[in-house]
Amino acid sequence: MNGLEFITERLAYAPDTAAVVALSEGSADIFNTADTPVVVEGKKVAPWGRDNDLPARVLEKIGANDIVSPNLLYNIQVGYAQGIKPMMRVVDEEGAVRYIECTTAEVLDFFEDNDIDGYFLEQLSDMMAFFNVFPEIILSADGKKITGLRHLEAVYSRWGSMGPNDREITRHYYAEWENGSPKNGKFTLTPVLSRYHTLQHLTDLMAAGDRSRRFVLQVTMPTPGRTYYSHPYWWSIFRSGWYDLSVMLPAFKKALIKNHLSVRYIIYISDEFWKDMARKENIQAGDKEREKEIQEREIRKILDFLTGDGGKGGGMVSTKKNIPCGGTKPFEDRYVQIETIKPAIEGGEYLEDAEEASNIISYAMGVHPNLIGATPGKSKGSLGGSDKRELFNIKQSMMRPFRDRLLKPLNLIKRYNRWPVNLVFAVPEHIFTTLDADKSGKKTNIEP
């Protein structure tokens, strides 16, 4: 582009105006959901996100951010604790309850054959990232026993759209989605069991001679106003703009240090700006040359504004879009923002901005920075051992709702397979304590 030196794919430098042009990804916009179902081979699929590719888009963003990725890993590790353990609930003569290891061969064989440890980790990974998981149960040939439990990747899973007479979701589609549709037209359709009276539903199907031997269960961490797919609360970092800022700062600082740039302005341009321009200019989808031509023209207008009278106190009109946020105040996505920065940039600035972004993202994800690593800024490592121990114990206790949801398939299997009534599935936790209370500094809580 004439007059612009691209440092990264979305970061350019204009020497004549000493301006950095940042092409923002517009993270908030990826959550706009389409109004109409996606039609697959005549079957209606409930789209997940604006282009039916929201999970893949979120995964890209997770992988591109060195705050979000370790925070998610931390939540997965804390949620896993010591894994799922089959235990027997025993009541002694005095009425005291204790838990002992399960020795029932059928239960232990099921855990071993289905790699329940790996299954639990896979389910936790999707639950923490998406608040939606898709477990699949597999029945024996005669339908009398559940013999398998599998994890279906959320990124490839979609629910069938409910019809006017449907009270629940009844179909699950599994495919490698490409541009909102299954790649090469290939997908797997699996029936879905009712969320309510699930055991009765499965029993009735088998009694009626249903030939299906695979069924998907509906397991989510509920969020208000979502019929098909929950939206994690921590996704607020995309709507608020803190995610985009945290990604942009490292690239910006690296460019400053590496290229010894003299910078007076940072110009943020949203993807929505280019989409609006494409509509106004009647640019056909895929016309890259025309798109590039429009980009060069509009960026040059902005740079000319900065070098002319406008840059010395004049004005500039910037369009913005109000994006609904589920009943709360709409998020404002400004199409063009110009920020004037202090002179003498040498790479030591924006440390406070980076610290603020890191702390806000960690807060949104329920991770105290002191528990995952050194806190950025002057206050790093400010907590003592007792504070960290209590924070960790509190964090573990807050994982209970997620674990309860993820144990739903195993509780169904226990009842359908007629395993012992006093069998329970526990996720033992390490409860850290003081050395005077326990020589090891920790004890294990195995209550389910």
N, C-alpha and C positions, 0 to 999 in steps of 0.2 A: 504494500500500500504506500503510495507516494507520501514521503515525509514521515513515515512511521517505521520504527525499528521494533519488530516483534521479538520480545524476550521469551515469552511462552506463548502457547496457543491462545490464551485469553488475556495477555498482558503485553502492551506495546508502549513505546516511548517516542514522543514527538520532540526532537531536539530544538526546533525553532521556537516552541512555546514552553519548553521545559515542563511538559505535562506527561503524566502516565495515564494511559487509557486502559481501563479494566472492563472487560466485557463480562458482566455478571451473568451467572447461570440462571438467576431468577428462581431460587429454590422453592419459594412459596408456591409458585404456579404449578408445580408437579402434583399438588394435592387436589386440584380441581377435578372432580369426578364427572365422567360423561353421563348424560341423562338417559341414553338408550343402551340396551344390551348389545353385546357383540354377538353376531350370528355365526355359529360354527356348524357347518354341515346341516343347516336348518334348525340347529339347537341354539337357544338363547343363553348366553353366558353373562353373568354379572361382572362388569369391568372393574378392575382394581386400579383406580387412578384414572387420570384424564385420558391416557392412551393405552390403558390396560397393561401398563408395564411398570407400575409404581414400585413393586418390590425390587426389580432390577435397578431402577433409578436410585432407590435408597441405598442398596448395596454398593453402588458406585461411590456414593457420597461417604458412606462409612469407610470404605477403603482409602479414600483420598484425604482423610483427616486423622492426624495423630493424637487427637484428644478423644474423639468419638470411638475409635477402634479399641484402644485399651480400656476405656470405660465399659464398653460392651463386654469385653473379655472378662473384666473384673466381675460384672454382674452375673455372667454365666458361671464363673468359678464359685462365687459365693452361693449361687442357687444350687449348684451341684453338691456342695458340701462333701459328704462321703458316699454319694450315690444312693440309689434305691436299694434297700435291704428288706427281704421278706422276713417278718418277725411273727412270733406267736404271742398273743396276749394271754397271760396266765394270772389267775386270781387265787391267792393262797387262802388258807383256812381263816385267816384274820381279815380277809377282804382287801388286802393290799394288792395292787396291780403291778406286775412287772412284765418285762418283755424278754423273750429268749429267742435264739436263732431258730429259724424254720429248718426242719430236717425232712420235710415231705419231698420225696424224690421227684414227683411230677412237677412241683413248683420250681425246684432247683433246676431241673432239666429245661423247663420253659425259659428261665432266665439265661441259662447258658446258651441254648440253641438260638435265641433271638437277640443275643448281645444287648441286654437291657441297659448296661452301662453306656454303650455307644448310642443306643436309641435315646436315652435320657439327655445326653449331651446335645444331640441333634435337635431334640425338641426344645431344650432350653435356649439354644442359639436362635432359633426362629421366634420363640416366645419373647425374648428380650429385644430382638430387632423389630418384630412386626406385631406382637400381641396376638398373633394368629398361628396355630399349628394344625397340622393335618395328619393325625395318626390313622393308620389303616390296620384293621384286624383281618386275619385270614383263618378260615374255618377248614376243618378236615373234609375229606371227600364226602362223607356221609352227613356233614353239617352238625354233628353232635358235640364237637369240641372246637374251641378256638386254639389253633396251634401256632399262629404267627402274629407278630406285632411289628409293624414297619413304620418308619418315618417317611412321609412324603414332603419334599421340599416346598416351602411356602412360595418361593419364587416361580415355581412351575404350577402352582395350584390355583384353581378358580372355582367358584361356586356356580351352579346353574341358576339362572334367574327364575324367581318364583312367579308362577302364573296367578291370575286373578282369584283362583280358588285354592291356592296353596297357602297353608299356614306355616310351613317350614321348608327349609332347603332340602331338596331330595336328590340332587345330582352333584357330582364332583368331576371336574375336568382336569386332567394332568397332561401338560404339553410344554414343549419348549416354545415360549411365546415370542413372536417376532412381528413388530409393528401391530401389536394388539391381537394377532391371530396365530394359530398353531403353525409352527414352521413345517413346511411341506405338507400341511393339512393333516398331520398326524397328531392324535390325541387319544387319551384313555378315559373312558366314561365309567365311573364307579358309583353305585348307589350309596346314599347317605342315610345313616340311622337317625331316628328321632332324638332330639336333645332330651326329651322327657320320656320316662318309662322306656328307656333304651333297651333294657333287658327284655321287657315284654314284647317290644317291637321286633327284636331279633328272633325271639322264640316263636312269635306268631308267623314270621316269614318262613322259618324252617318247617313249621308244622303245616303250612299251606303248600309246601313243595317248591318254594323259591329255589332256583338253581344257582343263584349268586353265592359265591364263597368269599368274596372280598367286599368289605364295607368301610366307608370313611366315617369318622366321628367328628362332631363339631366341638372344638375346644378353643376357647378364646379367653383373653383377659378383657372383660367387657369395657367399652367406652360409650358414653352417651350418644344417641342419635345415629348409631351405625348398625344397619341391618345385616350387611354381609361381612364386612371386614372392619375390625377394630383399628383405630389409629392410636399408636402409643403416645402417651402424654409428652414424652421427651422429644417428639417430632416438632414441638414448638420452636426448637432452635432453628429449624428451616424457615418457618414462617416469620420469625422475629428478625432474621437477618444475621444473627450471631454466628451461625455456621459459615455463611459466605465470608464474613469478616475474618474468621479464624483461618480459613483456607487462603484468603487473599494476602494476609499479612506476611506469612513466610516467603511467598513468591516475590512480593514487593520488596522486602528487606534484602533478599538474596540478589535481586536485580540491582538494587542500590549499591550494595557492597561490591558485587562482581564488576559492574560497569562504571562505577564512580560517577553516577548520574547526578546532575543538578536538577532538582525537581521543585516546581512551584505549585503545580496543580495535580490532583488525582481526579480523573473523570470516570464515573461508574455508569455503564450503559447496560440496561437490562435486556434480556432476550426478548421480552415482550415489546420493546421498542422496535426491534427489527421485524417482528411478526406484524405489527401494525403498519409499518412501512411497506411490507410485502403486499398487504391487502390493499393499501392505498395506490400502490404502483401496479397492481394487477400482475404481480410476478408469479409465474407458474411454479409449482412445487418441483424442486430439483434443478431449477435454473440457477446454478452456482455463479456463473459469470455476471448475471444481472444482479444477484444478491450482493456480490462483492462490489460491483459498481455503486450500488446504493449505499453500502457501508462506507466506502471511500468518500462519497459526496457528503454524507451526513456528519461523519467525523471531521471532515475538513471545515464544515460550517461551524462546528463547535470550537475548533482550534482557531478559526478566523475570529470568532467572537471573543476569545481570550486575548488575542493579540491586538484587537481593535479597541474602540472606546468602551465596549461592553466589559472588557477585563479590568477597566479602571473605575468601576462603580456602576456600569450599565446593568441592564436586566436581561434575563433569558427565560422563556416560557418552557417549563418541563412538564410533560404529561405524566399522569400517575393513574394507577388502576387500583380500585378497592377490591380486595380478595376476601370473600366470606370466610369466617373462621368458626363455623359450627355454632352460631348463635351469639358469639362474643363480638366485640368491636372488630370490624374488618381490618385486615392488614393492608397498609398502603405500600404498594410496589411502585416506587418512583422510577420512571423510565430513564431519566438522565439526572445524575447528581454530580456537582462539581465542588470539590473540596480544596481550599487553599491551605497550603501547609507552610510551616516555618522554614526559613532558609537554612543553609549549612547542614543538609542531610548527610550523615556519615554512617548510618546503620545502627546507631545506639538508641534511636527513638522508637516509639510505639511499643516499648516494653510494657508499659502500663496497660495499653490496649490489648496486648496479647494475654496478659495476666487476667484482665477482666473477662475476655472472651473465654479463656480456659475455665475460669471459676464459674461463669454463668452456665456454660455447657455442662460442666460436671454437676452443678446444682440441679439442672433440668433432668439429668440422667440418674440422680440419686446416688452419686458417688462423691464422697468427701475426698478432696485432692490429697490430703495427708495419708489416706489409706492406700492410695494407688501409686504414689511417688511424691517427689519433692514438689511443694506448691511453688509456682512461679512468683517471683518478686521478693520483697524484703522479708516477708513473713514465713518463708519456707521452713518446714520442719519445726513449727512453733508448738505443736502439741506434744504432751508427754505420753509415756507409755499407758498410763491409766486411761487417759482420754481416748487414745486409739483403741484400746481394748474394748471400752464401752461402746464406741462407735461401731466397731466390727460386730459385736454381739447384737446391737440394735439392728444393724443391716441384715444379719442373718434372720432375725425374727420377722423382718418385713418381707422375707421371701415366701412366707407361708401361703399367701393366696396363689402365687404362681405354681408352687409345688402341688397344692390341692387340685388345681385345674389339670396339671400334667399327669396326675395319678388316676384320673377318671378312667382311661382305657383299662388299666390294670384291675381296678375295682369291678369293672364290667366283666372282665375275663374270669376273675375269681368267682363271681356269682354264676356265670354261664357254665364254667367247667366244674362247678360244685366243689371247689377247694374248701379246706376247713374254715368254718365260720369265724374262728378266732384268729385267722390269718390277717395280718395288717401289713401295709407297705410303709416303711419309715424311711426318712432321709436324715440319718444321724448327722449332728452338727458338732464341730469342735467349739466348746464354750471356753474361751480363755479366761483364766482367773489369776490370782496372785500365788506366789510360791508358798506362802504360809497356809493357803487353803488346799493346795495340791502340789506335790514336789515337781511334777512335770509342767506345771503352769497352765494346764488345760484339763478339761474333762469332756466327756461325750454325752450329749443329750440324744437319746434314741426314741423318745416318744413321738408317735406319728402325729 
